[in-house]
């Protein structure tokens, strides 16, 4: 029996603590476990989903940063924001979206799952089913599909069309425990048998194309089992509560820059040293609690060595922070940029000054909608 407690497609268009890197993060209720859930954060512009960290495509999944040219439907473009993904289905071909969740699902806990879909205007067939698969190792072919680990729906007549408007797949999933991956797509073993013609006169090959946006997996409040909490150090909880990345009463305004003072990288590299995770997790916690902040992550270097190498390294370090925040479940709109040695804040002629210039900071770009 499918774990689908709500009729999967809503055609009326309804809508503890964690241990990361050996450091405690206070539990945040209603946290979305899907990183970059609205596809708004990406490494660079491009049409492949691989640029939208940390999403993966099984086959060639498309990625959009603006409405598709020629789409004149009422709800053209993304469901929210600017970005969205696209899945293509043909007679012997299908695609999947996959992402590693912020944390593994907890055994016995219930999760509300939501995914928005929209049929593309050029499609000449529609699918009868779309769904979500949870697994420990990710999708590895039809043999890895287990119905008890799915939220799925089947529309026997006419298919999933809804007038080319966004519609919602929604369900409640009770976890086996340890599921790390979420895979979105059509799981019918013979895709051509799951297609429904939608045009009397059909030109070309049969194709159904669905846009995807606003994906969420949230633990429901009545779940009895709580995530395990491991506190490292006797005063770490107090440190998070009293020494956040920004004080609540600190004035926040557009253009404000806050240096991350305890982010450490290996010399000449862009990977973090272990002592960086306290500051990174404090920043994650702050942004999750303030989802309306739009930020840019800025990387800077001193003037040692060649300028173009400094420029590249500063960008890689800013990108490392950007990707870490996404993987920890931060949903804020973010971007990153490297400035090399072009914006020093101290004298580069001294070691102390150079140390201050080698920094990563966050800049507030926008507050609220």
C-alpha positions as a printed Julia matrix, in Angstrom:
369×3 Matrix{Float64}:
  0.0    0.0     0.0
  1.39   3.38   -0.99
  2.13   5.76    1.87
 -0.07   8.39    0.38
 -2.56   9.69    2.93
 -3.77  12.62    0.89
 -4.97  12.27   -2.72
 -1.69  13.03   -4.42
 -2.57  15.75   -6.85
 -4.38  18.76   -5.46
 -5.96  20.1    -8.63
 -7.48  22.99   -6.7
 -3.93  24.2    -5.97
 -3.73  24.07   -2.18
 -0.54  24.46   -0.68
 15.45  18.95   18.49
 18.84  19.51   17.59
 21.19  18.42   14.84
 24.83  17.45   14.84
 26.8   18.73   11.85
 30.56  18.48   11.62
 30.69  17.5    15.31
 28.98  20.73   16.4
 25.52  21.25   17.88
 22.81  23.2    16.07
 19.55  23.95   17.91
 16.48  22.24   16.49
 14.33  24.43   14.25
 10.69  23.43   13.88
  9.15  23.23   10.4
 12.56  23.05    8.81
 12.55  22.05    5.15
 14.94  19.12    4.72
 15.27  19.7     0.96
 18.33  21.88    0.26
 17.86  24.66   -2.28
 14.23  23.64   -2.45
 13.13  26.31   -4.93
 16.24  26.04   -7.18
 17.06  29.73   -6.6
 20.75  29.29   -5.74
 23.15  28.21   -8.46
 26.9   28.24   -9.11
 26.54  29.88  -12.51
 23.98  30.28  -15.24
 23.44  27.28  -17.46
 20.72  24.98  -18.72
 21.8   21.83  -16.85
 20.59  21.08  -13.34
 24.17  20.32  -12.24
 24.72  24.1   -11.91
 21.99  24.2    -9.24
 23.85  22.86   -6.24
 23.31  20.25   -4.78
 20.64  18.9    -7.17
 21.51  16.04   -9.51
 19.9   14.92  -12.72
 19.44  11.32  -13.74
 19.69  11.76  -17.53
 19.84  15.34  -18.84
 17.59  17.42  -16.57
 17.0   21.03  -17.6
 17.44  24.09  -15.37
 15.77  27.47  -15.96
 16.53  30.89  -14.49
 13.74  32.7   -16.36
 10.46  31.88  -18.16
 10.81  29.74  -21.28
 10.54  31.76  -24.5
  7.27  31.11  -26.28
  5.46  30.03  -23.12
  2.25  32.08  -23.16
  0.38  30.08  -20.53
 -1.19  31.86  -17.55
  1.37  30.65  -15.02
  4.52  30.84  -17.14
  7.86  30.73  -15.37
  8.6   29.51  -11.86
  5.99  28.77   -9.19
  7.86  31.19   -6.9
 11.08  33.12   -7.45
 12.88  32.92  -10.78
 14.27  29.39  -11.12
 12.81  25.94  -11.72
 13.67  22.56  -13.26
 12.24  20.49  -16.12
 11.75  16.75  -16.66
 11.28  15.17  -20.1
  9.41  11.93  -20.84
  9.32  10.12  -24.17
  8.35   6.66  -25.35
 11.56   5.02  -24.1
 13.11   7.84  -22.13
 12.57   9.48  -18.76
 14.41  11.79  -16.39
 14.64  12.15  -12.61
 15.56  14.92  -10.19
 17.52  13.81   -7.13
 18.92  15.51   -4.06
 20.58  14.47   -0.81
 18.49  15.64    2.13
 19.84  17.97    4.8
 19.68  15.1     7.28
 18.59  11.43    7.11
 14.95  10.76    7.93
 14.24   9.5    11.44
 12.67   6.09   11.92
  8.97   6.26   12.75
  8.7   10.0    12.11
  6.14  11.37    9.7
  7.02  13.92    7.04
  4.8   16.09    4.88
  6.08  16.05    1.31
  5.17  18.65   -1.33
  6.25  19.07   -4.96
  4.75  21.43   -7.53
  4.56  20.37  -11.19
  3.36  22.07  -14.38
  2.9   20.5   -17.81
  4.78  22.37  -20.56
  2.66  23.91  -23.33
  4.34  21.92  -26.12
  3.61  18.5   -24.62
  1.4   16.3   -26.82
  0.88  13.66  -24.12
  0.46  13.78  -20.35
  1.6   11.32  -17.69
 -0.82   9.42  -15.5
  1.53   9.35  -12.5
  4.3   11.32  -10.84
  5.89  10.62   -7.5
  8.68  10.86   -4.96
 10.99   8.06   -3.84
 12.99   8.08   -0.59
 16.06   5.86   -0.35
 19.31   5.41    1.51
 21.54   5.26   -1.56
 19.64   7.1    -4.3
 17.85   5.9    -7.41
 19.74   3.15   -9.25
 17.22   1.95  -11.82
 13.78   0.41  -11.63
 15.06  -2.29   -9.29
 15.61   0.32   -6.57
 11.96   1.44   -6.63
 10.06   0.28   -3.55
  6.39   1.22   -3.26
  6.45   1.49    0.55
  9.15   4.16    0.15
  7.14   6.28   -2.25
  4.56   8.99   -2.35
  2.89   8.46   -5.69
 -0.35   9.21   -7.49
 -2.21   7.82  -10.46
 -4.77   9.69  -12.57
 -6.33   7.1   -14.87
 -8.24   9.47  -17.14
 -6.85  12.42  -19.11
 -3.53  12.48  -17.23
 -1.86  15.2   -15.18
 -2.67  18.4   -17.09
 -4.57  20.93  -14.94
 -4.8   23.43  -17.8
 -1.0   23.86  -17.94
 -1.1   25.42  -14.46
  0.95  24.44  -11.43
 -0.49  21.57   -9.4
  0.61  20.06   -6.12
  1.75  16.56   -5.27
  1.31  16.2    -1.52
  1.47  13.3     0.91
  2.57  12.07    4.32
  5.54   9.71    4.45
  6.41   7.61    7.49
 10.16   6.97    7.45
 11.85   3.62    7.79
 14.85   5.55    9.07
 18.1    6.48    7.37
 16.65   7.62    4.03
 19.14  10.18    2.7
 17.98  10.77   -0.87
 14.82  12.11   -2.47
 14.13  11.28   -6.13
 11.36  12.97   -8.14
  9.87  11.62  -11.36
  7.76   8.92  -12.97
  8.4    5.42  -11.62
  6.19   3.37  -13.93
  8.26   0.44  -15.25
  7.06   1.03  -18.85
  6.82   4.76  -19.43
  4.89   4.55  -22.74
  2.05   2.77  -20.93
  1.77   5.68  -18.52
  1.16   8.28  -21.23
 -2.2    9.73  -22.23
 -2.75  11.53  -25.54
 -4.02  15.09  -25.07
 -4.33  16.2   -28.7
 -6.56  14.7   -31.37
 -4.01  15.5   -34.06
 -0.5   14.56  -32.97
  2.63  15.78  -34.7
  6.1   14.32  -34.05
  7.05  11.89  -31.34
  5.17  11.58  -28.07
  6.57  13.78  -25.31
  5.41  14.92  -21.9
  7.47  17.65  -20.25
  6.91  18.77  -16.65
  8.36  21.76  -14.83
  9.19  21.27  -11.14
  9.43  23.86   -8.33
  9.02  24.41   -4.58
  9.95  21.01   -3.13
  9.63  20.43    0.61
  9.99  17.67    3.19
  8.99  18.79    6.68
  8.55  16.7     9.82
  4.94  16.95   10.99
  4.3   18.18   14.5
  2.6   15.03   15.77
  5.68  12.88   15.13
  6.46  11.12   18.4
 10.11  10.29   17.77
 12.48  13.25   18.13
 15.87  13.66   16.43
 18.7   12.65   18.68
 20.62  15.57   20.2
 24.32  15.39   20.89
 25.84  18.38   22.66
 29.58  18.88   22.33
 30.98  20.82   25.26
 29.12  21.94   28.4
 28.29  25.46   27.22
 27.71  24.99   23.51
 23.93  25.37   23.68
 24.37  28.62   25.59
 26.91  29.77   23.0
 24.37  29.42   20.21
 21.66  31.19   22.15
 23.77  34.11   23.37
 26.47  34.45   20.73
 24.68  34.18   17.41
 26.24  35.36   14.17
 24.2   38.58   14.52
 22.57  39.86   17.66
 18.8   40.17   17.36
 18.91  43.86   18.22
 21.74  44.65   15.81
 20.62  46.94   13.01
 20.36  45.08    9.73
 20.2   47.09    6.54
 20.87  46.62    2.86
 24.57  46.9     2.12
 25.7   45.86    5.59
 28.72  43.52    5.57
 29.52  41.09    8.37
 32.9   39.37    8.43
 32.93  35.68    9.42
 35.79  35.83   11.88
 36.24  32.14   12.59
 36.29  30.59    9.12
 39.6   28.87    8.46
 40.94  27.32    5.27
 44.02  25.28    4.58
 46.77  27.49    3.15
 46.15  28.14   -0.53
 43.08  25.85   -0.52
 39.3   26.25   -0.42
 38.35  23.46    2.01
 37.5   24.22    5.61
 39.58  23.37    8.65
 37.53  21.66   11.4
 37.44  24.71   13.67
 35.38  26.55   11.03
 32.19  24.56   11.62
 31.07  26.39   14.76
 30.9   29.7    12.89
 29.41  28.1     9.76
 26.68  26.4    11.75
 25.91  29.6    13.64
 25.49  31.33   10.29
 23.27  28.48    9.05
 21.11  28.76   12.15
 20.78  32.53   11.79
 19.78  32.38    8.12
 17.24  29.59    8.67
 15.65  31.76   11.35
 15.68  34.76    8.97
 14.6   33.33    5.59
 13.71  36.75    4.11
 17.32  37.93    4.06
 18.96  37.88    0.62
 22.73  37.73    0.93
 25.91  37.69   -1.11
 28.94  35.8     0.18
 32.13  37.73   -0.55
 35.6   36.18   -0.62
 38.73  38.31   -0.18
 42.49  37.67   -0.12
 45.69  39.54    0.67
 48.04  40.69   -2.1
 50.55  37.85   -1.86
 51.23  36.05   -5.11
 49.63  36.54   -8.52
 46.43  38.58   -8.62
 44.5   36.14  -10.81
 45.28  33.24   -8.49
 44.09  35.31   -5.52
 40.94  36.16   -7.42
 40.22  32.5    -8.19
 40.97  31.34   -4.64
 38.74  34.01   -3.08
 35.87  32.93   -5.33
 36.38  29.25   -4.5
 36.31  30.02   -0.77
 33.12  32.07   -1.1
 31.61  29.21   -3.1
 32.59  26.73   -0.38
 30.6   28.73    2.18
 27.69  29.06   -0.27
 27.5   25.3    -0.87
 27.9   24.44    2.82
 24.95  26.66    3.75
 22.76  25.06    1.08
 23.67  21.56    2.25
 22.68  22.54    5.79
 19.18  23.49    4.67
 19.47  27.27    4.28
 16.71  28.34    1.85
 17.6   32.04    1.58
 18.33  33.48   -1.83
 22.14  33.65   -1.99
 24.97  34.4    -4.39
 28.75  34.45   -4.06
 31.62  36.47   -5.49
 35.38  36.61   -5.22
 37.17  39.97   -5.03
 40.76  38.79   -4.7
 42.94  41.52   -3.13
 40.97  44.44   -4.59
 39.21  45.44   -1.33
 41.73  45.37    1.56
 40.6   46.45    5.02
 44.11  46.52    6.52
 47.73  47.18    5.56
 49.07  44.38    3.35
 52.63  45.22    4.35
 52.27  43.41    7.7
 51.38  39.8     8.52
 48.6   41.0    10.82
 47.13  43.15    8.07
 47.29  40.32    5.53
 45.48  38.02    7.96
 42.64  40.55    8.25
 42.41  40.88    4.47
 42.05  37.11    4.01
 38.39  36.95    4.92
 34.91  35.81    3.97
 31.98  38.09    4.69
 28.26  38.16    4.08
 26.62  41.21    2.55
 22.92  41.92    2.94
 21.44  42.5    -0.51
 17.75  42.62    0.36
 15.5   42.33    3.42
 12.06  40.83    2.89
 10.07  40.59   -0.33
